[in-house]
Amino acid sequence: MMSEHTYEITVIGGGPVGMFAAFYAGLRSADVLLVESLSALGGQTGNLYPAKILYDIGGMPGISGQGLVDHLKEQVAHFKPTVQLSTAVTAITPTEDGFTLTTTREPIHTKAVIIATGGGAFTPRRLAIDYDPALDGSSVLYYVTNLEDFRDLDVAIAGGGDSAIDWALALEPIAHSVHLIHRRNQFRGLESSVADLKASTVALHTPYLIDAVNQNDARLDIGLKEVRGDATERLDVDRLLVNYGFMSDNKQLRNWGLELDGNAIAVDSQMATSIPGIFAIGDVASYPGKLKLIASGFGEAPTAVAAALARLYPERKQALHSTQLYH
Ligand SMILES: Cc1cc2nc3c(=O)[nH]c(=O)nc-3n(C[C@H](O)[C@H](O)[C@H](O)COP(=O)(O)OP(=O)(O)OC[C@H]3O[C@@H](n4cnc5c(N)ncnc54)[C@H](O)[C@@H]3O)c2cc1C
């Protein structure tokens, strides 16, 4: 029974960094459990920007968020770790030989813990107007999972940050038309992206706010109102993609008794937290010079796994290179 079993390492959080840690723990022959609160692995990368192209992953000149998650899934599956989805860890209690994790399901017993909970549970910032909630997920969208879903459609995008601009540029060659609605005349994206945007066929509606969204047959009727002005516009489109950013909730961390640094967990150079046997990696870990990047997290994962195993089995000689173990 799962509740009787004691894992050697439990990784909390199935984002890119937690997935790589679970793989690396398997590579080191550890009995590992990967726990993820959402119903799918992938973290921010798989859920918030699956179609964005990442250029800063070592060895990958350009890969989509979903592509990276698919590679990680394949990699992590190699050593067949136990993966438990739709399970949020709510408390960590030290025991004689490790920890008991209280979860939204059965408790988990483990000798060591690697926390890779990133920015915590995240939710998109919603449109601040009343509209029919039944439109959510059909015509009003907060995530893009597949660019092809927008082929030949008229698409309005709300937002003025990097991600809204990325979507507008990515959809321009696919959609029939793309409209970008932003409450300021200036966009907050990278200079090169803003220049590409201005040179594109994307119709810019600035400085406008959305003040109504109604279904009109299978289309959407969007009302726009000028910010600090009286002008109004109407857009008739197939889809509205809202890109106002995301809110993340890491409040639970405060109950785990760990030393924090702001909203993150303070770690040393071995990724060890203030509680022996609990390590933290990825976006949730903080140390001087920390960069919240996937590449940084990929480096932190082997350090944490090696430190966890060295603590559990001080007599074991540490293997360093995957060629020695990977068949
Ligand atoms: C729009 C956007 C673009 C980005 N672009 C880049 C880029 O180009 N290059 C780059 O390197 N980085 C980029 N990043 C940052 C990158 O996504 C993060 O650094 C990375 O996702 C961190 O990975 P992680 O595994 O630490 O955390 P996350 O990806 O946040 O994953 C954490 C996981 O833990 C789960 N979780 C949280 N709490 C619990 C709990 N209590 N129990 C169980 N599970 C839990 C969450 O559901 C989530 O799946 C971008 C981020 C955003 C938002």
The ligand as a Gaussian input file, in Angstrom:
#p B3LYP/6-31G(d) Opt

LIG

0 1
 C        5.566000      33.528000     -19.372000
 C        6.842000      32.913000     -18.851000
 C        7.914000      32.753000     -19.711000
 C        9.121000      32.176000     -19.247000
 N       10.154000      32.018000     -20.121000
 C       11.291000      31.405000     -19.693000
 C       12.388000      31.194000     -20.593000
 O       12.317000      31.577000     -21.758000
 N       13.496000      30.542000     -20.113000
 C       13.589000      30.110000     -18.801000
 O       14.611000      29.517000     -18.433000
 N       12.575000      30.334000     -17.934000
 C       11.430000      30.959000     -18.341000
 N       10.421000      31.180000     -17.452000
 C       10.635000      30.787000     -16.035000
 C       10.494000      29.257000     -15.884000
 O        9.227000      28.841000     -16.351000
 C       10.693000      28.870000     -14.439000
 O       12.002000      29.232000     -14.045000
 C       10.487000      27.353000     -14.277000
 O        9.183000      26.967000     -14.632000
 C       10.784000      26.946000     -12.844000
 O       10.548000      25.574000     -12.771000
 P       10.141000      24.876000     -11.402000
 O       10.026000      23.416000     -11.731000
 O       11.071000      25.338000     -10.331000
 O        8.728000      25.498000     -11.003000
 P        7.324000      25.530000     -11.758000
 O        7.466000      25.478000     -13.220000
 O        6.603000      26.682000     -11.133000
 O        6.633000      24.172000     -11.301000
 C        6.267000      23.971000      -9.954000
 C        5.237000      22.854000      -9.910000
 O        4.976000      22.533000      -8.550000
 C        3.593000      22.300000      -8.384000
 N        3.261000      22.557000      -6.976000
 C        3.258000      23.760000      -6.357000
 N        2.928000      23.600000      -5.064000
 C        2.717000      22.262000      -4.881000
 C        2.349000      21.468000      -3.745000
 N        2.135000      22.015000      -2.540000
 N        2.210000      20.113000      -3.906000
 C        2.436000      19.534000      -5.125000
 N        2.777000      20.248000      -6.230000
 C        2.940000      21.587000      -6.104000
 C        2.940000      23.297000      -9.329000
 O        1.627000      22.888000      -9.687000
 C        3.913000      23.250000     -10.532000
 O        3.528000      22.270000     -11.479000
 C        9.229000      31.762000     -17.889000
 C        8.154000      31.933000     -17.013000
 C        6.953000      32.500000     -17.482000
 C        5.799000      32.661000     -16.537000

